[in-house]
Amino acid sequence: MLYCGVCHSDLHAGANDWGGCVYPFVGGHELLGRVVEIGEGVTKVRVGDVVGVGCMVDSCLNCDYCHQDEEQYCVNGNTGTWN
């Protein structure tokens, strides 16, 4: 990881304002880094590429919300990049 963004939601999460924070907590959930290794099935990035990850890393892409570009509401769940 080269850089990460820290926003106001990181401050709320770290202070446990919303509950459910798991300590130790490391704020910063929008990441930028350089690919150092890939698996044999990876085709979209190469070693050395600069890549970014937002506040979610996946969703089902099949439910109504995902089809409406509202992956944050995915009924089958999404994976957030913090806690």
Backbone as a printed PyTorch tensor [residue, N CA C, xyz], in Angstrom:
tensor([[[  0.8390,  -1.1610,   0.0000],
         [  0.0000,   0.0000,   0.0000],
         [  0.8910,   1.2340,   0.0000]],

        [[  0.5710,   2.1520,  -0.8860],
         [  1.3370,   3.3950,  -0.9740],
         [  0.6680,   4.5310,  -0.2070]],

        [[ -0.6610,   4.6270,  -0.3410],
         [ -1.4090,   5.7170,   0.2700],
         [ -2.7800,   5.2170,   0.7060]],

        [[ -3.3820,   5.9170,   1.6500],
         [ -4.7820,   5.6670,   1.9740],
         [ -5.4440,   6.9850,   2.3200]],

        [[ -6.7360,   7.0640,   2.0390],
         [ -7.4980,   8.2490,   2.3870],
         [ -8.1630,   8.0590,   3.7370]],

        [[ -8.1600,   9.0910,   4.5300],
         [ -8.8610,   9.0780,   5.8040],
         [ -9.9450,  10.1370,   5.7260]],

        [[-11.1750,   9.7250,   5.9350],
         [-12.2820,  10.6670,   5.8530],
         [-13.0220,  10.7110,   7.1920]],

        [[-14.0530,  11.5280,   7.2330],
         [-14.7970,  11.7260,   8.4770],
         [-15.4090,  10.4250,   8.9820]],

        [[-15.8060,   9.5280,   8.0800],
         [-16.3710,   8.2490,   8.5350],
         [-15.3310,   7.4200,   9.2790]],

        [[-14.0510,   7.5470,   8.9310],
         [-13.0010,   6.8480,   9.6740],
         [-12.9360,   7.3510,  11.1150]],

        [[-13.1060,   8.6510,  11.2980],
         [-13.0870,   9.2120,  12.6480],
         [-14.2480,   8.6860,  13.4800]],

        [[-15.4560,   8.6270,  12.8650],
         [-16.6200,   8.0790,  13.5710],
         [-16.4270,   6.6000,  13.8880]],

        [[-15.9090,   5.8520,  12.9190],
         [-15.7020,   4.4150,  13.1400],
         [-14.6910,   4.1850,  14.2550]],

        [[-13.5910,   4.9130,  14.2470],
         [-12.5520,   4.7440,  15.2530],
         [-12.9990,   5.1460,  16.6400]],

        [[-13.9030,   6.1140,  16.7200],
         [-14.4330,   6.5520,  18.0160],
         [-15.5940,   5.6690,  18.4580]],

        [[-15.9450,   4.6840,  17.6450],
         [-17.0560,   3.7620,  17.9110],
         [-18.3920,   4.4950,  18.0170]],

        [[-18.5400,   5.5980,  17.2980],
         [-19.7910,   6.3530,  17.3170],
         [-20.9600,   5.5540,  16.7760]],

        [[-20.6990,   4.6350,  15.8830],
         [-21.7590,   3.8280,  15.2750],
         [-21.8420,   2.4420,  15.8910]],

        [[-20.9560,   2.1400,  16.8310],
         [-20.9280,   0.8260,  17.4600],
         [-20.2590,  -0.2050,  16.5680]],

        [[-19.8200,  -1.2740,  17.1680],
         [-19.2590,  -2.3870,  16.4230],
         [-17.8080,  -2.2540,  16.0180]],

        [[-17.1140,  -1.2130,  16.4710],
         [-15.7090,  -1.0570,  16.1020],
         [-14.8800,  -2.1540,  16.7710]],

        [[-13.9890,  -2.7190,  16.0140],
         [-13.0860,  -3.7530,  16.5280],
         [-11.7070,  -3.1100,  16.6920]],

        [[-11.2130,  -3.1080,  17.9090],
         [ -9.8950,  -2.5200,  18.1840],
         [ -8.8440,  -3.6050,  18.2280]],

        [[ -7.6140,  -3.3930,  17.8200],
         [ -7.1360,  -2.0910,  17.3450],
         [ -7.7450,  -1.7360,  15.9970]],

        [[ -8.0170,  -0.4760,  15.8020],
         [ -8.6360,   0.0520,  14.5950],
         [ -7.6030,   0.8650,  13.8240]],

        [[ -7.5010,   0.6230,  12.5390],
         [ -6.6170,   1.4060,  11.6740],
         [ -7.4980,   2.1270,  10.6730]],

        [[ -7.5740,   3.4260,  10.8050],
         [ -8.4030,   4.2230,   9.8970],
         [ -7.7920,   4.3040,   8.5050]],

        [[ -8.6350,   4.6340,   7.5500],
         [ -8.1950,   4.7460,   6.1560],
         [ -8.7310,   3.5790,   5.3590]],

        [[ -9.6640,   3.8440,   4.4720],
         [-10.3170,   2.7480,   3.7700],
         [-10.3480,   2.9130,   2.2520]],

        [[ -9.7340,   3.9280,   1.7380],
         [ -9.6140,   4.0770,   0.2950],
         [ -8.1270,   3.9820,  -0.0170]],

        [[ -7.7530,   2.8840,  -0.6450],
         [ -6.3470,   2.4970,  -0.7100],
         [ -5.7780,   2.6330,  -2.1170]],

        [[ -4.5000,   2.9520,  -2.1860],
         [ -3.7710,   3.0030,  -3.4450],
         [ -2.4570,   2.2720,  -3.2410]],

        [[ -2.1520,   1.3720,  -4.1370],
         [ -0.9280,   0.6070,  -3.9880],
         [ -0.4040,   0.1150,  -5.3180]],

        [[  0.6660,  -0.6510,  -5.2520],
         [  1.2940,  -1.2120,  -6.4480],
         [  1.2020,  -2.7310,  -6.3630]],

        [[  0.8010,  -3.3740,  -7.4570],
         [  0.6770,  -4.8300,  -7.5080],
         [  2.0730,  -5.4480,  -7.4050]],

        [[  2.2330,  -6.3520,  -6.4430],
         [  3.5390,  -7.0030,  -6.2700],
         [  3.4880,  -8.4870,  -6.6260]],

        [[  2.2850,  -9.0370,  -6.7260],
         [  2.1440, -10.4540,  -7.0570],
         [  0.7280, -10.6850,  -7.5620]],

        [[  0.5580, -11.6010,  -8.5130],
         [ -0.7720, -11.9430,  -9.0070],
         [ -0.9170, -13.4570,  -9.0840]],

        [[ -2.1550, -13.9040,  -9.0340],
         [ -2.4370, -15.3240,  -9.1940],
         [ -2.5440, -15.6910, -10.6590]],

        [[ -2.5640, -16.9760, -10.9330],
         [ -2.5390, -17.4250, -12.3320],
         [ -3.8080, -17.0690, -13.0990]],

        [[ -4.9220, -16.8400, -12.4080],
         [ -6.1630, -16.4960, -13.0970],
         [ -6.3820, -15.0050, -13.2820]],

        [[ -5.4600, -14.1800, -12.8270],
         [ -5.6110, -12.7290, -12.9080],
         [ -5.2510, -12.2540, -14.3140]],

        [[ -6.1490, -11.4560, -14.9090],
         [ -5.9230, -10.9940, -16.2800],
         [ -5.9820,  -9.4770, -16.4340]],

        [[ -6.5390,  -8.7600, -15.4550],
         [ -6.7680,  -7.3300, -15.6360],
         [ -5.6520,  -6.4440, -15.0980]],

        [[ -4.7680,  -6.9850, -14.2940],
         [ -3.6480,  -6.1960, -13.7670],
         [ -2.3640,  -6.9870, -13.8960]],

        [[ -1.2560,  -6.2620, -13.8780],
         [  0.0650,  -6.8900, -13.9600],
         [  0.9280,  -6.4030, -12.8060]],

        [[  1.9470,  -7.1700, -12.4830],
         [  2.8940,  -6.7550, -11.4590],
         [  3.4610,  -5.3970, -11.8550]],

        [[  3.4710,  -4.4780, -10.9030],
         [  3.9510,  -3.1290, -11.1510],
         [  2.8500,  -2.1170, -11.3880]],

        [[  1.6400,  -2.5800, -11.7340],
         [  0.5180,  -1.6640, -11.9450],
         [  0.1510,  -0.9630, -10.6430]],

        [[ -0.2730,   0.2890, -10.7610],
         [ -0.8320,   1.0170,  -9.6260],
         [ -2.3400,   0.7690,  -9.6290]],

        [[ -2.8760,   0.3800,  -8.4790],
         [ -4.2900,   0.0340,  -8.3680],
         [ -4.9030,   0.7350,  -7.1640]],

        [[ -6.2050,   0.9020,  -7.1990],
         [ -6.9240,   1.5220,  -6.0950],
         [ -8.0780,   0.6560,  -5.6510]],

        [[ -8.4250,   0.7810,  -4.3860],
         [ -9.5610,   0.0720,  -3.8010],
         [-10.3920,   1.0950,  -3.0620]],

        [[-11.6820,   1.1340,  -3.3520],
         [-12.5800,   2.0520,  -2.6710],
         [-13.0620,   1.4910,  -1.3490]],

        [[-14.1930,   1.9810,  -0.8890],
         [-14.6870,   1.5600,   0.4250],
         [-15.3850,   0.2060,   0.3780]],

        [[-15.6360,  -0.3540,  -0.8030],
         [-16.1850,  -1.7040,  -0.9510],
         [-15.3310,  -2.4520,  -1.9560]],

        [[-15.1590,  -3.7400,  -1.7450],
         [-14.3510,  -4.5030,  -2.6840],
         [-15.1430,  -5.5340,  -3.4720]],

        [[-16.3930,  -5.7670,  -3.1110],
         [-17.1930,  -6.6910,  -3.9120],
         [-18.6730,  -6.5630,  -3.5950]],

        [[-19.4880,  -7.1940,  -4.4170],
         [-20.9260,  -7.3540,  -4.2250],
         [-21.3480,  -8.4830,  -5.1570]],

        [[-22.6100,  -8.8900,  -5.0820],
         [-23.0210, -10.0570,  -5.8780],
         [-23.1590,  -9.7500,  -7.3680]],

        [[-23.4420,  -8.4980,  -7.7090],
         [-23.6420,  -8.0290,  -9.0880],
         [-24.8660,  -8.6400,  -9.7640]],

        [[-25.7070,  -9.3610,  -8.9950],
         [-26.8710, -10.0130,  -9.5820],
         [-28.2100,  -9.5510,  -9.0270]],

        [[-28.2440,  -8.9160,  -7.8590],
         [-29.5160,  -8.5120,  -7.2660],
         [-30.0110,  -7.2060,  -7.9160]],

        [[-31.2460,  -6.8110,  -7.5980],
         [-31.8150,  -5.5950,  -8.1730],
         [-30.9730,  -4.3640,  -7.8660]],

        [[-30.4830,  -4.2640,  -6.6230],
         [-29.6550,  -3.1030,  -6.2720],
         [-28.3810,  -3.0550,  -7.1100]],

        [[-27.7230,  -4.1830,  -7.2470],
         [-26.4960,  -4.2110,  -8.0550],
         [-26.7780,  -3.8450,  -9.5060]],

        [[-27.9010,  -4.2900, -10.0440],
         [-28.2500,  -3.9510, -11.4210],
         [-28.5620,  -2.4690, -11.5840]],

        [[-28.8660,  -1.7880, -10.4620],
         [-29.1420,  -0.3500, -10.5000],
         [-27.9120,   0.4700, -10.0750]],

        [[-26.7390,  -0.1750, -10.0560],
         [-25.4920,   0.4860,  -9.6400],
         [-25.5590,   0.9950,  -8.2040]],

        [[-26.2570,   0.2540,  -7.3490],
         [-26.3740,   0.5850,  -5.9240],
         [-25.7800,  -0.5500,  -5.0950]],

        [[-24.5360,  -0.9320,  -5.4330],
         [-23.9050,  -2.0910,  -4.8010],
         [-23.8050,  -1.9790,  -3.2890]],

        [[-23.8030,  -0.7580,  -2.7560],
         [-23.7090,  -0.6010,  -1.3110],
         [-24.9370,  -1.1650,  -0.5940]],

        [[-26.0410,  -1.3880,  -1.3210],
         [-27.2490,  -1.9610,  -0.7430],
         [-27.4380,  -3.4260,  -1.1360]],

        [[-26.4360,  -4.0610,  -1.6780],
         [-26.5160,  -5.4440,  -2.1570],
         [-27.1880,  -6.3380,  -1.1190]],

        [[-28.2500,  -7.0460,  -1.5490],
         [-28.9860,  -7.8960,  -0.6060],
         [-28.1970,  -9.1430,  -0.2200]],

        [[-27.2050,  -9.4940,  -1.0090],
         [-26.3790, -10.6450,  -0.6880],
         [-25.0800, -10.2470,   0.0170]],

        [[-24.9330,  -8.9680,   0.2810],
         [-23.8010,  -8.4650,   1.0350],
         [-22.6780,  -7.9620,   0.1590]],

        [[-21.9190,  -7.0510,   0.7100],
         [-20.6950,  -6.5790,   0.0760],
         [-19.6090,  -6.5900,   1.1330]],

        [[-18.3850,  -6.4880,   0.7270],
         [-17.2670,  -6.4990,   1.6600],
         [-16.6920,  -5.0920,   1.7510]],

        [[-16.7770,  -4.5150,   2.9320],
         [-16.2000,  -3.1980,   3.1520],
         [-14.7120,  -3.3230,   3.4460]],

        [[-14.0140,  -2.2240,   3.3090],
         [-12.5640,  -2.2760,   3.5110],
         [-12.1550,  -1.8040,   4.8940]],

        [[-13.0700,  -1.7410,   5.8060],
         [-12.6970,  -1.5220,   7.2020],
         [-13.6390,  -2.2750,   8.1070]],

        [[-13.1070,  -2.7080,   9.2240],
         [-13.8470,  -3.3730,  10.2940],
         [-15.0620,  -4.1050,   9.8050]]])
